[in-house]
């Protein structure tokens, strides 16, 4: 009986070893297929978008749908905009569906870290194409530098807002540690794919042709006012 149980455990282990990568690959393919279908379904909306100018674009808007803006994100589930608010369900990895020099302002909050580095770079370059001369690009991103600094100093108080917000994944009771906050910041359940800081973002923006790329503070009229975002974000702005 013990031998049989041992064989069964090994067999189940082999199944997990070989099947889980296949399941992950199949899931990734399904997401890509759904995103393509969604983008095709939205084609009439972004064809009409190409005829417009002086656009304010909100990249990777999530549920922060803003009146007066063109809010763009890929929503694989249900996401409907209130009356009078424009939302386009679109995969921004395919570039911005707007004409050259048709935008006056492009804004993004906690979105670029969800893209692979090369995808983020291509989108930054496309934002430069889409902005009119004098147009502004503004981005808010997780402040990993301050989070890592707090971790190295063993400063748990820095992460108090995360603790109060109850956004951390479930942890086994009795195993809690400060590194849990770093895992949340860096990986966010596998959703984060790239780490930026002010220096890197400024260098990227300058490289694709923006001028006056610089670090700024939060702006009431643009940046989410949530305590979580304000505590753990940095802000960079640039002009075409």
C-alpha angles and dihedrals in degrees: 000000000000090000091051092050090049092052091048092051091050091048092050090048091053090049091054092045094054102029101047095063089049091050091049091048091048091049091050091049091049091051090051092048092049092047090052091050091049093048091050091049089053093049095105090053096052093041086060089046091061091066094059133086138195089042125172107211125199108199120207091359098173107184093334093102111175129201113235092027135094100238113203129186141130108254111184089180131044116308120157127180123228118249111288094021119108119220127172118195101217141140106244091198083080091061133255114313094220137099123261114278092006099122131076096186134018118188134182132178121193095336110105093064087064091063128078110256095254091048091052092049092051091050092050089052090049091050088057089052092049098049123089118233106286091020118141131234116197128182135182119197139172111281099232093165093065092041092053091045090053090049093052090050091047088236103161091171090072089067096049093110091056090049092051092045091059093218096131117108115255113284129202107258111255095023098081114136139164090253088070088074091052091051090051093047096044102038108015093198093316094306097110117082105169140033120218134180131186093269094052095046093047091050092049093048092048090048094056091049109271120139131213092022106177145154115260139176125253119291119217094215095052115021125072110260096216115130090230094057096042093050097049106032140090125201132217128182132187139177129223 
